[in-house]
Structure formats: C-alpha cells, structure tokens
Amino acid sequence: MLVYVTRPIPQPGIDIIERAGFRVERNLEDRALTRAELHAAVRGRDGVLCLLTDTIDAEVFDTAGPACKVFANYAVGYNNIDLEAARTRGIRITNTPGVLTDATADMAWALLFSTARRVAETDRFIRTGAWKSWGPMQFLSADVTGSTLGIVGAGRIGTNMALKSAGFRMKVLYTGRRPNTELESALGARRVEMDELLAESDFVSLHVPLSDVTRHLIDAAALARMKPSAILINTSRGPVVDERALVEALQDHRIAGAGLDVYEDEPLLAPGLAELENVVLTPHISSATLTTRTRMATMAASNLVAVLRGEEPPNPVV
C-alpha cells in the first residue's frame, strides 16, 4: 500500500508506517502544498497523513480515488477537513487528541505572562539601546497573582490551563457545555455565562474548537464587554476572534493587550496587528515541543496504519 505525507514530520512517525510494510512518499519541503500539488500528491494513495494547513474536501477525496481509506490528521482539530464528504465516501478521518494538552496550556501561560508583563515589548526596547537607567514608572504592567482568569471552553486544554493557575492564587471563571467538577473541586471555579466571564475576567483565554457557533465568538461586541485592563489570549483557532475588531480594540486601548498564537487568515495578519506594541504574536507554535510534535507524529501514523490494516484506529473522528 502507498501512503503520502503532506509535510515533513518527526521521523518516528514515518518509521511506524514503514515498519508496517507500507511505502511512504512525502513532501520534503517545509511548506504547505499548493492546491494543485495536493491533488497530484494524493492521487491513487491508499492513505494520507495530512496537516491542518491542508484543506481536505470532496474534491481532494475524489482525486485520491476509491482506493483511499484514511486521512490521518496531524492535529487535534479537524476544521480543515470536510467530515460529511468523508462519511459519504467511506473514508476514515483521525486526529491526535490529548497529546498536546500540556504543551498548548503551557503556551497559553507563556503568552499570558509575556503580555501581562510586557516581555516582548521591553525585549525590543532594550535591544535598541534605548534603556538608560532604571525608573519607577518604566513599563508598568499587570499583576497576574490574585487576578481573575476566564477560561472560554473548559475542555482538556482549558482545564489544564486553569489547574495551573493554582500557584498564582487566581479566581477562575469558566464557560462550558456542562459543569466541570474537576475545576470546581480543585479551584473553587465558577461556571458562568459568557457575558459575565468577559466582564469580570482580567485574563480571557480561549480554548474552544472552531465551528459555525464559535467563529467570531470574540467580536467587537464581546471585546466591548471586557475590562479596559483585560488581556485576551488565543491558542485555539484564529477565526474564533474577529481579528480586525481586535486590532481596533487594541489600537483604541479598549482592552489592555492580547497574546496570539493563531490567526484568522494564517499566515496573514489583519492590517495593523503587527505594528501594535500591546500584543504578543507567535507563529502557531503551541504544540511545538520536540516531545509533543513527535508524539503527534507517532499517533497520526498509528491511526493511519490501523485503518490500512482493517482495524479500528485509536483516535477516530469519522
């Protein structure tokens, strides 16, 4: 059987596929394939290991052909894949849940501290040679300890991030489809409506999947409900935030800052975002630890191999 991998991944993932006796061809350039390249690459494959940067829709499935049994997504999210089109064609879709929980929650904290304490801004300042002496009014910033943390989406990653707040004696508010007894027991967290969370939180951290319901969940109206001193953190999916509305809110100091690892139209940024000093920007690296990315590779490969062997994959989506 012939497998295609759409972008370089850690070698242990490739090793799993090859040890299973399948032949692997892959894109060796560290970039997303163009639409035409993707169609050419998947044609006639028995399985494809794809990434969230690949748009996998009905046309791609049809190009792959009837022999194709599985698209194994190297990501926990799968908004890049048309699940209904996969179902109607009998193609299995898998993902990599759980494996990146700690790394993503850690990154949310990194962004929170970097934004709250103006780390990136002051790093740029000192590198220019502009710093001449210590001063009591220089770069005053926000307190983290004792503040209120709002978790929008208390699933695996949101719960993980919230639990790590215990050392900072934070009050935790959260939204979720159901009560999170772990957070309530461990932290005394309160489940509240979105409006209350936005109005009361000093830090709002987003941990929801992208769907029709969550697209632009944080829009101009939501931003207007936040405190002028509040900071927004997004490590979920870019389109959860209306990026243009966020730029306006940051420019007008209607909120204090933002820490972003994901963007609405990656890799492009909304006009004006890159020029702002009160935002910390990172290039979608929440899962970018060596251990996490390797575990994602082995998990995606194991899912793919299971389907090609006629077995139930460990992490099925469809």
Backbone torsions as a table, in degrees:
resi	resn	phi	psi	omega
1	MET	NA	150.8	-174.3
2	LEU	-114.5	127.7	-177.4
3	VAL	-117.8	142.9	175.0
4	TYR	-119.5	136.4	176.9
5	VAL	-114.4	122.7	-166.2
6	THR	-80.5	-6.4	-178.9
7	ARG	-163.2	154.5	178.4
8	PRO	-57.0	133.3	175.3
9	ILE	-131.0	163.9	178.5
10	PRO	-54.0	140.1	-172.6
11	GLN	-56.4	-34.3	179.6
12	PRO	-56.0	-29.5	176.4
13	GLY	-67.8	-43.6	177.2
14	ILE	-63.1	-40.3	-179.1
15	ASP	-59.7	-39.8	-179.7
16	ILE	-62.1	-43.1	-179.5
17	ILE	-66.4	-44.0	-178.1
18	GLU	-69.6	-36.8	177.9
19	ARG	-65.3	-25.5	177.6
20	ALA	-76.8	-5.0	176.0
21	GLY	95.8	10.9	-179.7
22	PHE	-98.4	147.2	178.7
23	ARG	-88.0	132.6	-175.7
24	VAL	-111.9	129.5	166.3
25	GLU	-119.7	149.3	-173.8
26	ARG	-154.2	158.1	170.6
27	ASN	-77.4	118.3	-176.7
28	LEU	-92.5	-4.8	178.4
29	GLU	-92.1	137.3	-178.7
30	ASP	-82.0	68.9	177.1
31	ARG	-156.6	156.7	175.9
32	ALA	-70.1	142.0	175.6
33	LEU	-67.7	146.4	171.2
34	THR	-68.7	168.5	-179.6
35	ARG	-59.3	-44.8	-179.7
36	ALA	-65.4	-40.2	178.7
37	GLU	-65.5	-38.6	179.2
38	LEU	-63.3	-43.8	179.0
39	HIS	-62.0	-44.8	179.7
40	ALA	-63.9	-36.4	-175.4
41	ALA	-71.1	-36.5	-174.1
42	VAL	-87.1	-12.2	-174.4
43	ARG	-60.2	124.2	175.5
44	GLY	78.2	10.8	-178.8
45	ARG	-84.6	151.3	174.4
46	ASP	-85.2	-27.7	178.2
47	GLY	-155.2	153.3	179.9
48	VAL	-133.0	131.3	170.5
49	LEU	-101.3	112.0	-172.3
50	CYS	-116.4	170.3	-179.1
51	LEU	-121.0	167.5	-178.6
52	LEU	-66.2	-14.7	176.1
53	THR	-81.0	-3.4	178.0
54	ASP	-100.5	126.2	173.8
55	THR	-86.8	111.8	-175.8
56	ILE	-108.5	104.4	-176.4
57	ASP	-125.9	-170.0	-176.3
58	ALA	-58.3	-39.9	-179.8
59	GLU	-62.0	-40.9	179.2
60	VAL	-66.9	-42.9	178.0
61	PHE	-60.2	-43.8	-178.6
62	ASP	-66.7	-36.6	176.8
63	THR	-65.4	-40.1	178.8
64	ALA	-59.2	-38.4	174.5
65	GLY	94.9	172.4	-173.3
66	PRO	-67.0	-18.3	179.5
67	ALA	-75.0	-19.8	-174.3
68	CYS	-74.1	125.7	-174.9
69	LYS	-107.4	-22.3	-171.5
70	VAL	-154.7	141.9	165.0
71	PHE	-118.0	110.5	-179.7
72	ALA	-95.2	112.7	-175.6
73	ASN	-85.4	128.0	178.1
74	TYR	-86.2	70.1	-177.7
75	ALA	-177.8	158.6	173.0
76	VAL	-81.2	-37.9	176.9
77	GLY	-80.3	158.8	-178.6
78	TYR	-143.0	30.3	177.7
79	ASN	-70.0	-7.5	176.1
80	ASN	-84.4	-2.1	-174.6
81	ILE	-120.2	135.9	175.1
82	ASP	-82.4	98.0	-174.5
83	LEU	-67.5	-38.1	-179.2
84	GLU	-65.0	-40.0	177.1
85	ALA	-63.1	-36.2	177.0
86	ALA	-66.1	-44.2	-179.6
87	ARG	-58.9	-47.1	-175.7
88	THR	-66.3	-20.2	-179.9
89	ARG	-102.2	0.2	178.8
90	GLY	70.2	27.3	-179.9
91	ILE	-97.9	130.4	179.6
92	ARG	-80.6	141.9	175.6
93	ILE	-122.0	134.0	178.1
94	THR	-129.8	166.4	178.3
95	ASN	-142.2	-171.3	-175.6
96	THR	-126.3	68.2	-176.3
97	PRO	-77.0	156.7	172.2
98	GLY	81.1	-38.3	-171.9
99	VAL	-66.1	-26.4	-176.8
100	LEU	-107.8	15.7	-175.7
101	THR	-61.3	-53.3	-178.2
102	ASP	-63.0	-45.7	-176.2
103	ALA	-61.9	-41.8	-178.6
104	THR	-70.4	-41.1	177.0
105	ALA	-63.7	-40.0	177.3
106	ASP	-61.0	-40.3	-179.5
107	MET	-66.4	-37.8	176.6
108	ALA	-60.0	-40.1	176.5
109	TRP	-67.1	-39.8	178.0
110	ALA	-59.2	-43.4	178.6
111	LEU	-67.4	-39.7	-179.7
112	LEU	-60.9	-49.4	-179.4
113	PHE	-68.0	-40.5	-179.2
114	SER	-61.7	-39.4	-179.7
115	THR	-75.8	-45.8	-177.9
116	ALA	-61.2	-41.8	-175.9
117	ARG	-99.9	10.3	172.5
118	ARG	57.7	40.2	-174.2
119	VAL	-64.4	-50.1	-177.4
120	ALA	-65.6	-40.5	-179.7
121	GLU	-62.7	-46.1	-178.1
122	THR	-74.0	-28.7	173.6
123	ASP	-61.6	-45.8	178.0
124	ARG	-62.4	-40.4	-178.3
125	PHE	-61.6	-47.9	-175.2
126	ILE	-71.1	-30.3	179.1
127	ARG	-67.2	-24.2	179.5
128	THR	-78.3	-10.5	-175.5
129	GLY	83.1	10.8	-176.4
130	ALA	-75.6	-20.9	-176.9
131	TRP	-76.4	122.5	-176.7
132	LYS	-110.1	-31.3	178.7
133	SER	-167.3	162.8	175.1
134	TRP	-68.8	145.2	176.7
135	GLY	-148.2	144.1	-174.3
136	PRO	-67.5	-15.0	-178.7
137	MET	-110.9	9.3	-177.7
138	GLN	-78.4	128.4	169.2
139	PHE	50.0	48.2	175.0
140	LEU	-61.5	141.4	-171.8
141	SER	-138.7	-173.7	-173.5
142	ALA	-91.9	144.8	172.0
143	ASP	-77.3	142.2	173.8
144	VAL	-100.2	-50.6	-179.2
145	THR	-59.5	129.6	177.7
146	GLY	82.6	1.3	-179.1
147	SER	-87.8	-177.9	-178.4
148	THR	-107.2	125.5	179.6
149	LEU	-105.2	124.4	176.9
150	GLY	-104.9	121.4	-179.5
151	ILE	-104.8	112.7	179.1
152	VAL	-95.0	100.3	-177.5
153	GLY	100.1	87.9	-175.3
154	ALA	-92.5	57.4	172.4
155	GLY	-87.7	-150.4	-176.5
156	ARG	-57.0	-52.7	-173.5
157	ILE	-73.6	-43.2	178.5
158	GLY	-60.5	-41.7	177.7
159	THR	-63.5	-44.4	-180.0
160	ASN	-59.2	-46.6	179.9
161	MET	-62.9	-44.2	-178.5
162	ALA	-61.8	-42.0	-179.3
163	LEU	-61.9	-31.5	179.7
164	LYS	-73.5	-7.1	178.9
165	SER	-79.2	-10.8	-173.8
166	ALA	-57.2	-37.0	-179.1
167	GLY	-68.5	-12.9	-179.0
168	PHE	-109.0	9.9	175.1
169	ARG	52.0	44.5	-177.3
170	MET	-90.0	147.4	168.5
171	LYS	-81.7	131.9	-175.5
172	VAL	-116.7	126.7	170.6
173	LEU	-112.8	149.9	178.6
174	TYR	-148.5	155.4	169.6
175	THR	-113.1	152.4	179.1
176	GLY	-177.2	160.3	-179.4
177	ARG	-69.6	-21.6	-179.6
178	ARG	-146.0	160.9	178.7
179	PRO	-60.9	143.2	177.0
180	ASN	-105.8	94.3	-174.8
181	THR	-66.1	-28.5	178.8
182	GLU	-63.9	-46.8	179.7
183	LEU	-67.8	-39.9	-178.1
184	GLU	-67.1	-38.7	179.8
185	SER	-72.9	-44.7	-174.2
186	ALA	-77.1	-35.3	-170.4
187	LEU	-121.6	-7.4	-171.5
188	GLY	68.7	25.4	-178.8
189	ALA	-64.4	151.7	178.3
190	ARG	-116.6	133.0	172.8
191	ARG	-83.9	123.6	-174.7
192	VAL	-134.1	169.0	173.9
193	GLU	-75.0	158.1	-174.7
194	MET	-57.7	-42.3	-177.4
195	ASP	-60.5	-42.2	179.7
196	GLU	-67.0	-41.8	179.1
197	LEU	-59.9	-46.3	-178.8
198	LEU	-64.0	-39.0	-175.8
199	ALA	-73.9	-29.4	-171.9
200	GLU	-101.2	-17.9	-171.1
201	SER	-85.4	140.8	171.4
202	ASP	-83.6	-29.5	176.7
203	PHE	-132.3	128.8	178.3
204	VAL	-114.8	116.6	-177.2
205	SER	-114.8	127.9	-172.9
206	LEU	-96.1	129.5	-177.6
207	HIS	-143.3	46.0	-179.4
208	VAL	-112.0	150.5	173.1
209	PRO	-72.5	159.5	177.0
210	LEU	-83.5	127.4	177.2
211	SER	-150.6	178.3	176.3
212	ASP	-60.4	-31.4	-179.0
213	VAL	-74.8	-37.5	-174.1
214	THR	-94.6	-9.5	177.4
215	ARG	-61.1	125.8	-176.3
216	HIS	57.1	34.2	173.2
217	LEU	-56.5	-40.0	174.6
218	ILE	-98.3	96.0	-179.7
219	ASP	-113.7	-169.7	-177.8
220	ALA	-58.7	-39.5	-179.5
221	ALA	-66.4	-42.5	178.8
222	ALA	-64.1	-43.0	179.3
223	LEU	-62.4	-34.7	179.9
224	ALA	-67.8	-21.9	179.5
225	ARG	-81.7	-16.5	-177.5
226	MET	-77.6	157.3	175.9
227	LYS	-64.6	148.4	173.9
228	PRO	-61.6	-22.7	179.8
229	SER	-92.6	1.1	-172.6
230	ALA	-81.3	157.8	179.5
231	ILE	-125.8	134.6	-179.7
232	LEU	-102.3	133.9	177.9
233	ILE	-121.7	130.7	178.2
234	ASN	-131.7	112.1	172.0
235	THR	-121.3	17.5	-176.2
236	SER	-93.3	-92.2	174.7
237	ARG	-138.3	141.8	-174.5
238	GLY	-56.0	-47.1	-175.6
239	PRO	-68.0	-3.9	172.5
240	VAL	-63.4	-24.8	179.4
241	VAL	-110.8	134.6	170.0
242	ASP	-75.2	99.5	-169.6
243	GLU	-65.0	-37.1	178.6
244	ARG	-65.5	-40.1	177.7
245	ALA	-65.4	-36.2	178.0
246	LEU	-65.0	-43.5	178.4
247	VAL	-57.6	-44.3	-179.8
248	GLU	-63.6	-41.3	179.8
249	ALA	-65.2	-38.0	178.7
250	LEU	-72.0	-40.4	178.7
251	GLN	-62.1	-39.6	-177.4
252	ASP	-88.4	1.2	-179.2
253	HIS	57.5	35.1	173.4
254	ARG	-76.7	-22.1	162.0
255	ILE	-128.3	162.1	-172.1
256	ALA	-78.6	-33.2	-176.0
257	GLY	-176.3	178.2	178.2
258	ALA	-151.4	148.1	172.5
259	GLY	-123.2	117.6	-171.2
260	LEU	-124.8	132.2	172.4
261	ASP	-113.2	-8.4	-177.8
262	VAL	-134.9	156.3	-170.3
263	TYR	-140.6	156.4	-172.6
264	GLU	-66.7	-34.6	-176.9
265	ASP	-134.0	58.1	-175.6
266	GLU	-56.1	139.1	4.3
267	PRO	-91.3	11.4	-179.9
268	LEU	-78.3	150.6	176.0
269	LEU	-112.1	150.1	175.4
270	ALA	-60.7	143.2	-179.8
271	PRO	-52.6	131.2	177.2
272	GLY	93.4	-17.2	-174.7
273	LEU	-64.8	-45.6	-175.6
274	ALA	-66.3	-21.0	-176.9
275	GLU	-86.4	-9.2	-175.1
276	LEU	-80.3	137.8	176.9
277	GLU	-83.7	-21.9	-175.0
278	ASN	-95.1	30.3	174.9
279	VAL	-139.5	139.5	174.1
280	VAL	-106.5	128.5	-174.2
281	LEU	-120.3	129.4	173.8
282	THR	-130.3	151.4	-170.0
283	PRO	-89.2	66.1	175.4
284	HIS	52.3	57.5	-175.0
285	ILE	-115.8	18.0	-175.5
286	SER	-56.3	-37.5	-178.9
287	SER	-94.6	8.9	-169.8
288	ALA	-85.1	58.6	163.5
289	THR	-108.4	152.3	-177.6
290	LEU	-58.4	-43.8	-179.0
291	THR	-64.1	-46.9	-176.3
292	THR	-65.7	-48.1	-178.1
293	ARG	-64.5	-33.1	177.0
294	THR	-69.3	-41.7	178.2
295	ARG	-65.5	-35.7	175.2
296	MET	-61.9	-41.4	-179.8
297	ALA	-64.3	-45.0	-178.4
298	THR	-70.1	-33.7	178.1
299	MET	-68.6	-46.2	178.5
300	ALA	-61.4	-42.3	179.8
301	ALA	-65.1	-41.1	179.4
302	SER	-64.6	-38.6	175.5
303	ASN	-60.2	-47.3	-177.9
304	LEU	-62.3	-47.2	-178.7
305	VAL	-61.5	-41.7	-179.3
306	ALA	-58.9	-45.8	-179.1
307	VAL	-64.1	-43.9	-178.3
308	LEU	-66.9	-22.4	175.7
309	ARG	-86.9	-1.9	-178.5
310	GLY	83.9	17.3	-178.7
311	GLU	-104.4	165.1	176.0
312	GLU	-77.0	126.7	-179.1
313	PRO	-69.8	151.5	178.9
314	PRO	-62.4	-29.8	-174.5
315	ASN	-132.0	69.9	-178.2
316	PRO	-77.7	144.1	169.1
317	VAL	-107.6	-46.9	175.4
318	VAL	-129.7	NA	NA
